[in-house]
Amino acid sequence: MFACEICGEEGLSEADMKTHLLLSHLENEIRCPICCLSGVTYDELLFHIDIAHSENNTELSETSARKEVKSGLDIEVVEASTSGHTDNTMEVSDPEGPQNSKHVVGMSQDAAHVLKDSFTWKENGLKIQDQGESTKVPQTPRETGMAASERVVSHAACTSEREHVAKECSGPQVKAKQKRIHSPKKERMYPCPMCSLVCADCYILQEHVELHLQEQHTEEEPCFTSKSILREKIKKEDREGPTNHLQAVKTGEESMALQDPDGDEEPVELSGAYCSASDSANAKYTTSKSHAGKLYQCPFCSLIFRNSIILQEHVDLHLMENSMVAENAPSDLGLAMKLQEEEEIQRRKEEARREAEEFKKLQAQFGLDGSGGYKKQHVRNMERAVFRGQMTAVEFHRRKAEMMESLASGVDDGKTRTSGIIGALYEYYQREGRDTAHVWLCAETDHFHSSAGDKGWGCGYRNFQMLLSCLLKMDLYKDCLKCGAVPCIPRVQAMIEDAWREGADPQGAYHFNHKLQGSRAWIGATEIYSVLTSLRVKCRIVDFHRPSGPSDTHPRLFEWVRSYYSVATSRAARLPPRVVQTTRPPIYLQHQGHSRSIVGIEEKKNGSLCILIFDPGCPSEDMKRFLGNDLRPGNLRHLRRFPSGLKHKQYQLVAVEGVLSPEEKQVRLQSSRNLCAEKIP
């Protein structure tokens, strides 16, 4: 009598034992030898292997055949014919002797195939070899019991019991049990959404679908990665090296044990290392007791090697892959440099735009925006006066005609001119001004103020008219000034252009694009120097480029003006009179945004100095007050400027000193290419 080692059932004969194992255990425990799929019928298992493990199916058959030869167990199914019926007989034979062979009669062909495949898988120990890699599928205690029962069946050799076994297996009870092999269970079925497999358990279906997903992930991996190259190297090395392998299984995040599949080698502990030669994180190494080499760990992926040369090649693959990624992906430094270049380009564009806007404002401020000159502005201002009711239409046409006549003649119409102020001042200081020690006045000079045609930009032209009005009254300069009268503003612009054409101040000409007529361009000390030089009038520019006194004052400027006017009188008499009208012309005074004319200077009894100026911004109505007999000290506030009243950073003076000969004129024009001023201090 036999007892089942799996479930513990006792009192079974040999025939009942084989039937019990086949029906109670083999049928229920059919599982996939490659994955963890179990609990399916034989037909479902074959369909699963053909679909999910098509590549491993052929290798499984070849491996099973080799194992059968190695173990010495040969199982074949033969068909035996009798006179009354046809039965399938399974013969279990042993090469050692015929006494160990056994025949099982009365089983169906499908059942025989099931038993044959089951024995083949159990003898192989569910061990699959894949191109040099061995993966051991762990066996459960139930599977161990099944393997033991199969060995009992295969080694129970007794020829005298064959007929009894055949009778027992051909009975109606056995036939009913055999029918259960082909009849599926009547329960709910679960079809696979990715193939045509139908499973009886939802958990089995879930594991089956995960296998599909793993296969798809494996197919999507690039073929030429460092892992695939390393896998090929390890497989090639395993085919050439010894056959005694160790399997590495990750048992935790901090440790891993290396064990021999046959149990011959002792486990080797590796701390902090975990070897992976495939996507399932399992690897194999070749070692033996005779020569156990040193293990080397990859510093990039923690892979373990037994050869330092292979480790070097593996590390080179990592470096190659990192370099390829670095070449394809932009570095942080390159990105930062690109952003910096873009910011620099944007900043330059913004600066260029801002400079263009400022330049346009400066052009409009200095009359270089092409908005018209003296004539256009004069007509426009008169039209505004008519529109506001300040001027009648008749008066508008009359003034316009007078303006056109003045422009055609090139002579100023004299409507902004005030004469006799220097003589009135001389009489006033003779009569009044007892607080002054000395007074020096320039030669007779007329005052010109701005009109509607040059308001806001014509101060330089008006100061030049004042200077010319003084020079025209002196016999020394009559040969130089052939015009004979004070020119109008458009004529002064033409005179400056003529001086540029003669070669005076080429830098200033370039600044104004060699054109002043028809514009509202401001002029300064250099333009006055150029036109006077072209007229053979000797002059010089004195530049007070920085303050020379406290509170940003220029006391050196006042001293220079006093010495300019007092030098002639000091030669004539030892004690100069208190009030002196010299033969010196007025001094052109230029500062930022405005220009005026210095016509005299006062020296107080306490030693302080005060200059007297003609301002083009002062209207003729205010200047005519100096012509009456009721001139009072309070009226001089329009003329007097103390040092505290001149606080600009820089002042330039143009002082006339005589007449130039033609040769001196050419020398001055040549030297004006690099025009330099006399700087004080």
C-alpha positions in Angstrom: 0.0 0.0 0.0 1.1 3.5 -0.8 0.7 6.9 0.9 0.6 10.3 -1.0 3.4 12.5 0.2 1.7 15.6 -1.0 -1.7 15.4 0.6 -1.2 12.5 3.0 -3.8 10.2 1.6 -3.1 6.5 2.6 -4.3 3.0 1.6 -3.7 3.4 -2.1 -2.6 0.7 -4.4 0.0 1.4 -7.0 -2.6 1.9 -9.7 -4.7 4.1 -7.5 -1.6 6.0 -6.5 -0.7 6.8 -10.1 -4.3 7.8 -10.9 -4.5 9.9 -7.7 -1.3 11.8 -8.6 -2.4 12.4 -12.2 -5.9 13.6 -11.4 -5.5 15.2 -8.0 -2.1 16.9 -8.3 -0.8 17.0 -11.9 -4.0 18.4 -13.3 -4.4 21.1 -10.6 -0.7 22.0 -10.5 0.0 22.5 -14.2 2.0 25.8 -14.2 4.2 27.6 -16.7 7.8 26.6 -16.5 9.0 30.1 -17.5 6.7 32.5 -15.6 4.5 32.1 -12.5 1.3 31.3 -14.4 -0.5 28.2 -12.8 -4.0 26.8 -12.3 -4.8 26.4 -16.0 -5.5 23.4 -18.2 -2.9 21.7 -20.4 -4.4 23.2 -23.6 -4.4 26.7 -22.1 -0.8 26.2 -20.9 0.4 25.2 -24.4 -1.4 28.2 -25.9 0.1 30.5 -23.3 3.6 29.2 -24.1 3.1 29.6 -27.8 1.9 33.2 -27.5 3.8 34.6 -24.5 7.1 32.6 -24.7 7.4 31.8 -28.4 11.2 32.4 -28.2 11.7 30.3 -25.1 9.5 27.4 -26.3 12.0 26.0 -28.8 14.8 26.3 -26.3 12.7 24.6 -23.6 12.2 21.6 -25.8 15.9 21.3 -26.6 16.8 21.7 -22.9 14.3 19.1 -21.9 15.7 16.6 -24.4 19.2 17.1 -23.1 18.2 16.7 -19.5 16.3 13.5 -20.3 19.4 12.0 -21.8 21.5 13.2 -18.9 19.2 11.8 -16.2 18.9 8.5 -18.0 15.1 8.6 -18.0 13.4 8.0 -21.3 9.7 8.4 -21.5 7.8 7.6 -24.7 4.3 7.1 -25.7 3.4 4.3 -28.1 0.2 3.2 -29.6 -0.8 -0.4 -29.1 -3.4 -2.1 -31.1 -5.5 -5.0 -30.0 -8.2 -7.1 -31.7 -11.1 -5.5 -29.9 -10.0 -1.8 -29.2 -7.1 0.7 -29.5 -5.4 2.0 -26.3 -2.6 4.3 -25.6 0.3 2.8 -23.6 2.9 4.9 -21.9 6.1 3.1 -21.2 8.5 4.3 -18.5 11.8 2.6 -19.1 15.2 2.8 -17.5 18.4 2.1 -19.4 19.8 0.1 -16.5 17.5 -2.8 -17.0 14.1 -3.9 -18.3 13.0 -4.8 -14.8 12.7 -1.1 -14.0 10.5 -0.4 -16.9 6.7 0.0 -16.5 3.7 0.2 -18.9 0.6 2.2 -18.1 -2.3 1.1 -20.2 -5.7 2.5 -20.8 -4.8 6.2 -20.8 -6.0 8.6 -23.5 -3.5 10.2 -25.9 -3.9 13.6 -24.3 -3.5 12.3 -20.8 -0.3 10.6 -21.9 1.1 13.7 -23.4 0.3 15.6 -20.1 2.0 13.0 -18.1 5.0 12.9 -20.5 5.5 16.7 -20.4 4.9 16.8 -16.7 7.7 14.3 -16.1 9.9 16.1 -18.5 9.5 19.4 -16.7 9.9 17.8 -13.3 13.1 16.0 -14.3 14.5 19.2 -15.7 13.8 20.9 -12.4 12.0 23.7 -14.3 15.5 24.9 -15.2 15.7 27.0 -18.5 19.0 27.8 -20.1 18.9 30.9 -22.3 22.1 31.4 -24.4 24.5 30.8 -21.5 22.2 32.2 -18.8 20.5 29.9 -16.3 17.5 31.0 -14.3 16.4 28.7 -11.5 12.7 28.8 -10.9 12.2 28.0 -7.2 10.1 24.9 -6.4 7.4 24.9 -3.8 7.0 22.1 -1.3 4.1 20.8 -3.4 6.3 20.6 -6.5 8.9 18.7 -4.5 6.3 16.2 -3.4 5.2 15.8 -7.0 8.8 15.1 -8.1 9.1 12.4 -5.4 5.9 10.8 -6.5 7.0 10.7 -10.1 10.2 9.0 -9.1 8.1 6.4 -7.2 6.1 5.8 -10.4 9.1 5.7 -12.6 11.0 3.3 -10.4 8.1 0.9 -9.3 9.2 -1.9 -11.6 7.3 -5.2 -11.1 6.5 -7.1 -14.3 4.0 -9.3 -12.5 1.7 -6.4 -11.8 1.3 -5.1 -15.4 -1.9 -7.0 -16.0 -3.4 -5.8 -12.7 -2.5 -2.2 -13.5 -4.0 -2.5 -16.9 -7.3 -3.8 -15.5 -7.4 -1.1 -12.9 -6.7 1.7 -15.4 -9.3 0.4 -17.8 -12.2 0.4 -15.3 -15.1 2.8 -15.5 -13.9 4.8 -12.5 -10.6 5.6 -14.3 -12.4 6.5 -17.5 -14.5 9.0 -15.6 -11.4 10.6 -14.1 -9.7 10.7 -17.5 -12.7 12.6 -18.8 -12.0 15.4 -16.4 -8.7 16.1 -18.1 -10.5 17.3 -21.2 -13.5 18.9 -19.6 -12.9 22.6 -18.4 -14.2 23.8 -15.2 -17.6 25.4 -15.4 -16.6 28.8 -14.0 -16.2 32.4 -15.2 -13.5 32.8 -17.8 -11.3 36.0 -18.3 -10.0 36.7 -21.8 -6.7 38.5 -22.3 -7.1 41.9 -24.0 -3.8 41.6 -25.8 -4.0 38.0 -27.1 -6.6 35.2 -27.5 -5.7 33.5 -24.2 -8.6 32.8 -21.8 -7.8 32.4 -18.1 -10.0 31.1 -15.3 -8.6 33.3 -12.6 -8.4 37.1 -12.7 -5.0 37.1 -10.8 -3.5 34.8 -13.4 -4.8 37.1 -16.2 -3.2 40.1 -14.4 0.2 38.3 -14.3 -0.2 37.3 -17.9 -0.9 40.9 -19.0 2.1 42.1 -17.1 4.2 39.6 -19.1 2.9 41.3 -22.3 3.8 44.7 -20.9 7.3 43.6 -20.0 7.9 42.2 -23.5 6.7 45.4 -25.1 9.1 47.4 -22.8 12.0 45.1 -23.8 11.2 45.5 -27.5 11.1 49.3 -27.2 14.6 49.5 -25.6 17.3 50.8 -28.0 19.5 48.1 -29.4 22.7 49.8 -28.9 22.8 50.7 -25.3 25.5 50.1 -22.8 23.4 47.4 -21.1 22.9 45.4 -24.3 26.6 45.7 -25.2 27.5 44.6 -21.7 25.1 41.7 -21.8 26.6 40.4 -25.0 30.1 40.6 -23.5 29.0 38.7 -20.4 27.3 36.0 -22.5 30.3 35.6 -24.7 32.5 35.3 -21.7 30.2 32.7 -20.1 30.3 30.6 -23.3 34.1 30.6 -23.3 34.6 30.2 -19.6 33.9 27.4 -17.0 30.3 26.1 -16.6 30.2 26.3 -12.9 28.1 29.5 -12.4 26.9 31.5 -9.4 23.6 33.2 -9.4 23.3 36.6 -7.9 19.9 37.5 -6.4 19.2 40.8 -4.7 18.1 40.1 -1.2 18.0 43.8 0.0 19.1 47.3 -0.7 22.2 46.9 1.4 23.4 43.3 0.7 23.4 40.5 -1.9 24.3 36.8 -1.7 26.0 34.7 -4.4 25.1 31.0 -4.4 25.8 28.0 -6.5 22.7 26.4 -8.1 23.8 22.9 -7.1 24.7 23.9 -3.6 28.3 23.0 -4.0 29.7 26.5 -3.3 29.2 28.5 -0.2 27.3 31.8 -0.5 29.4 35.0 -0.9 28.1 38.2 0.7 28.5 41.5 -1.3 27.7 44.7 0.7 26.2 47.6 -1.1 26.4 45.8 -4.5 23.8 44.4 -6.7 24.6 42.8 -10.0 22.2 43.1 -13.0 22.9 41.7 -16.5 19.4 42.0 -17.7 16.2 44.1 -17.2 15.0 41.7 -14.4 18.0 42.6 -12.2 19.5 39.0 -12.2 23.1 38.2 -13.2 25.5 35.3 -13.1 29.1 34.9 -12.4 31.6 32.1 -13.0 33.6 30.9 -10.1 34.9 27.8 -8.4 36.5 26.7 -5.2 39.9 26.3 -6.9 40.3 29.9 -8.0 38.0 32.5 -6.3 39.0 35.9 -7.7 38.6 39.4 -6.4 35.3 41.1 -7.3 35.3 44.7 -8.7 32.3 47.0 -8.4 31.4 49.6 -11.1 31.3 53.1 -9.6 28.4 54.1 -11.9 25.9 51.3 -11.7 27.2 49.0 -8.9 27.6 46.1 -11.3 30.1 43.5 -10.0 32.9 42.1 -12.1 35.6 39.5 -11.4 38.0 40.9 -14.0 39.5 44.4 -13.8 39.9 44.6 -17.6 36.2 44.0 -18.2 35.4 46.6 -15.6 37.5 49.1 -17.4 35.7 48.4 -20.7 32.4 48.7 -18.8 33.4 52.1 -17.3 34.5 53.3 -20.7 31.0 52.5 -22.0 29.5 54.6 -19.3 31.8 57.5 -20.1 31.1 57.1 -23.8 27.3 57.3 -23.2 27.7 60.3 -20.9 29.8 62.1 -23.5 27.2 61.4 -26.2 24.5 62.8 -24.0 26.6 65.8 -23.2 27.2 66.5 -26.9 23.6 66.3 -27.8 22.3 68.2 -24.8 23.3 71.9 -24.4 25.5 72.5 -21.4 24.7 75.1 -18.7 27.7 77.2 -19.7 26.6 77.3 -23.3 23.1 78.2 -22.4 24.3 80.9 -20.0 26.5 82.4 -22.8 23.7 82.3 -25.2 21.4 84.1 -22.8 24.1 86.6 -22.1 24.6 87.3 -25.8 20.8 87.8 -26.3 20.7 90.2 -23.4 23.7 92.1 -24.8 22.0 92.4 -28.2 18.8 93.5 -26.5 20.7 96.1 -24.4 22.5 97.4 -27.5 19.2 97.8 -29.3 17.7 99.6 -26.4 20.7 101.9 -26.1 20.6 102.6 -29.9 16.9 103.4 -29.7 17.3 105.7 -26.7 20.3 107.5 -28.3 18.2 108.0 -31.5 15.4 109.5 -29.4 17.8 111.8 -27.5 19.5 112.8 -30.7 16.2 113.8 -32.2 15.4 115.9 -29.1 18.8 117.6 -29.4 18.2 118.3 -33.1 14.9 119.8 -32.3 16.4 121.8 -29.4 19.3 123.2 -31.5 17.2 123.7 -34.6 18.6 120.9 -36.7 15.4 118.9 -37.2 14.5 120.5 -40.5 11.5 122.4 -39.1 12.4 125.6 -40.9 14.5 128.7 -40.3 14.1 132.4 -39.6 11.6 133.1 -42.3 9.3 130.2 -41.7 9.2 130.7 -37.9 8.5 134.5 -38.4 5.5 133.8 -40.6 4.2 131.1 -38.4 4.4 133.3 -35.3 2.6 136.2 -37.0 -0.2 133.8 -38.1 -0.7 132.7 -34.5 -0.9 136.4 -33.5 -3.6 137.0 -36.1 -5.5 133.9 -34.9 -5.3 135.1 -31.3 -6.5 138.6 -32.3 -3.2 140.2 -31.4 -2.5 141.4 -34.9 -4.8 142.4 -37.8 -4.6 140.9 -41.2 -3.4 144.2 -42.7 -0.6 144.5 -40.2 0.3 140.8 -40.9 0.8 141.4 -44.6 2.7 144.7 -44.0 5.2 143.0 -41.6 5.5 140.1 -43.9 6.4 142.3 -46.8 9.0 144.2 -44.7 10.5 140.9 -43.6 10.8 139.7 -47.2 12.4 143.0 -48.2 15.0 142.7 -45.3 15.8 139.1 -46.3 16.2 140.1 -49.9 18.7 143.0 -49.0 20.5 141.0 -46.4 20.4 143.9 -43.9 18.6 143.8 -40.6 15.4 145.9 -40.5 16.4 147.5 -37.2 13.1 146.8 -35.4 14.9 145.1 -32.6 17.7 147.6 -32.4 18.3 150.0 -29.5 21.1 152.6 -29.8 22.8 155.1 -27.4 22.8 153.0 -24.3 26.6 153.1 -23.8 26.5 157.0 -23.9 23.6 157.0 -21.4 25.5 154.8 -19.0 28.6 157.0 -19.3 26.6 160.0 -18.3 24.9 158.1 -15.5 28.2 157.1 -13.9 29.5 160.6 -14.2 26.5 161.9 -12.4 25.7 159.0 -10.0 27.4 155.9 -8.8 29.4 157.3 -5.9 29.8 153.7 -4.5 32.0 152.7 -7.5 35.7 153.3 -7.6 36.1 152.7 -11.3 33.9 152.0 -14.3 35.1 150.8 -17.8 32.8 150.8 -20.7 33.2 149.4 -24.2 32.9 151.5 -27.4 29.5 152.5 -28.6 27.4 149.4 -29.2 23.8 148.9 -30.2 21.5 146.4 -28.5 19.6 143.8 -30.6 17.0 141.6 -29.0 15.3 138.5 -30.4 12.2 138.8 -32.7 9.4 136.4 -33.6 11.6 134.8 -36.3 14.5 133.8 -34.0 13.0 133.5 -30.5 14.5 130.6 -28.6 17.6 130.1 -30.8 18.9 133.4 -32.2 20.9 134.7 -29.2 24.3 133.9 -30.8 23.3 135.8 -34.0 22.0 138.8 -32.0 25.3 139.0 -30.0 27.2 138.9 -33.3 25.1 141.8 -34.6 25.9 143.8 -31.4 29.6 143.1 -32.0 29.4 144.1 -35.7 27.4 147.3 -34.8 30.4 148.4 -32.7 33.1 147.4 -35.3 31.2 149.2 -38.1 31.6 152.5 -36.1 35.4 152.1 -35.8 37.6 153.2 -38.6 40.1 150.4 -37.9 37.6 147.7 -39.1 35.9 149.5 -42.0 38.2 147.9 -44.5 37.4 144.4 -43.1 33.6 144.9 -43.0 32.6 145.7 -46.5 28.9 145.1 -45.9 28.5 148.6 -44.4 25.5 147.6 -42.3 24.5 145.1 -39.7 23.3 142.0 -41.6 20.1 140.1 -40.9 20.2 136.6 -39.3 19.9 134.6 -42.6 22.8 136.7 -44.0 24.9 135.9 -40.9 24.2 132.2 -41.5 25.5 132.6 -45.1 28.6 134.4 -43.8 29.4 131.5 -41.5 29.0 129.0 -44.4 31.4 131.1 -46.4 33.9 130.9 -43.6 33.6 127.1 -43.6 34.2 127.0 -47.3 37.4 128.9 -46.8 38.6 126.2 -44.5 37.8 127.6 -41.1 36.8 125.1 -38.3 36.1 122.0 -40.4 35.0 120.1 -37.4 32.2 122.6 -36.7 31.2 122.6 -40.4 30.9 118.8 -40.2 28.8 119.1 -37.1 26.3 121.3 -38.9 26.6 119.4 -42.2 28.1 122.5 -43.8 24.6 124.2 -43.8 23.0 126.8 -41.6 20.6 128.6 -43.9 17.0 127.6 -43.6 17.6 126.1 -40.1 17.3 127.1 -36.5 20.7 125.9 -35.5 22.4 127.4 -32.5 25.8 128.9 -32.9 28.6 129.4 -30.3 32.0 130.9 -29.7 33.7 128.8 -32.4 31.3 130.0 -35.1 31.9 133.6 -34.1 35.6 133.1 -34.2 35.4 131.5 -37.7 33.4 134.3 -39.2 35.5 137.0 -37.7 38.7 135.3 -38.9 37.2 135.1 -42.4 36.6 138.9 -42.2 40.3 139.4 -41.1 39.3 140.5 -37.6 41.8 139.4 -35.0 40.2 137.7 -32.1 40.8 134.9 -29.6 38.8 132.4 -27.5 39.4 132.2 -23.8 37.9 129.2 -22.0 37.1 129.3 -18.3 36.5 125.6 -18.2 36.0 125.2 -14.5 35.1 127.4 -11.5 38.0 129.3 -9.9 36.3 130.5 -6.8 34.1 129.3 -3.9 30.5 128.3 -4.6 31.3 127.5 -8.2 32.1 131.1 -9.1 34.5 132.4 -11.7 36.4 135.4 -10.2 39.2 134.9 -12.7 36.8 135.7 -15.5 36.0 139.1 -13.8 39.7 139.8 -13.4 40.4 139.0 -17.0 37.5 141.3 -18.2 38.9 144.2 -16.1 42.4 143.8 -17.4 41.0 143.7 -21.0 39.2 147.1 -20.7 41.7 148.8 -18.3 44.9 148.0 -20.3 44.4 150.9 -22.7 43.6 153.6 -20.1 46.5 152.6 -17.8 49.0 153.4 -20.6 47.5 156.9 -21.2 47.4 158.1 -17.6 48.9 157.1 -14.3 45.7 157.7 -12.5 42.8 156.6 -14.7 39.5 158.5 -14.3 36.7 156.9 -12.4 34.5 156.4 -15.5 36.2 155.5 -18.8 34.6 154.7 -22.2 37.3 152.7 -24.0 37.8 151.9 -27.7 37.4 148.2 -27.0 34.5 146.3 -28.7 32.2 144.3 -26.5 33.1 140.7 -25.4 31.1 137.7 -26.7 30.2 135.6 -23.6 29.0 132.0 -24.2 27.8 129.5 -21.7 25.5 126.4 -21.9 22.2 127.3 -23.5 22.7 131.0 -23.9 25.1 133.8 -24.9 25.4 137.5 -24.0 27.7 140.5 -24.6 29.9 142.1 -21.9 29.9 145.9 -22.5 31.7 147.1 -19.3 32.8 146.4 -15.8 32.4 148.1 -12.4 34.9 148.1 -9.6 33.4 148.9 -6.2 35.2 150.8 -3.5 35.4 147.5 -1.5 37.3 145.9 -4.4 34.4 143.7 -5.7 33.7 143.5 -9.4 30.5 143.6 -11.4 30.2 143.2 -15.2 27.7 144.9 -17.4 26.1 142.9 -20.1 23.6 143.2 -23.0 21.2 140.3 -23.1 19.4 139.5 -26.3 16.5 138.2 -24.3 15.8 141.6 -22.8 13.2 143.4 -25.0 13.7 146.9 -26.4 11.1 148.4 -24.1 13.2 147.6 -21.1 16.4 148.8 -22.8 14.9 152.1 -23.8 14.5 153.0 -20.1 18.3 153.7 -19.9 18.0 156.5 -22.5 15.9 158.8 -20.3 17.2 161.3 -17.7 15.4 159.5 -14.9 17.8 156.6 -14.9 18.1 155.2 -11.4 20.4 152.5 -9.8 17.4 150.1 -9.6 17.2 150.1 -13.4 20.7 148.7 -13.8 19.6 145.3 -12.5 19.1 144.2 -16.1 22.8 145.0 -16.8 24.7 144.1 -13.7 26.1 140.6 -13.0 28.0 139.9 -9.9 30.2 136.7 -9.4 27.4 135.0 -7.6 25.2 135.4 -10.7 27.6 133.5 -13.0 27.6 129.9 -11.7 27.7 127.8 -14.8 30.4 125.3 -15.0 32.1 126.7 -18.1 32.2 130.0 -19.8 33.9 131.0 -23.1 34.8 134.5 -24.2 35.6 135.8 -27.7 37.5 139.0 -27.6 38.5 141.2 -30.6 42.0 142.5 -30.6 42.6 144.1 -34.0 42.9 143.3 -37.7 44.6 140.5 -39.5 46.8 140.7 -42.6 46.0 138.3 -45.4 49.0 136.1 -44.5 47.9 136.0 -40.8 44.4 135.2 -42.0 45.6 132.1 -43.8 47.7 131.0 -40.8 44.6 131.3 -38.6 42.5 129.4 -41.0 45.1 126.6 -41.1 45.4 126.5 -37.3 41.6 126.4 -37.0 41.6 122.8 -38.3 42.5 121.9 -34.7 40.9 124.8 -32.9 42.3 125.3 -29.4 41.2 127.9 -26.9 43.2 129.6 -24.2 42.2 127.9 -20.9 42.0 129.7 -17.6 42.8 128.6 -15.1 
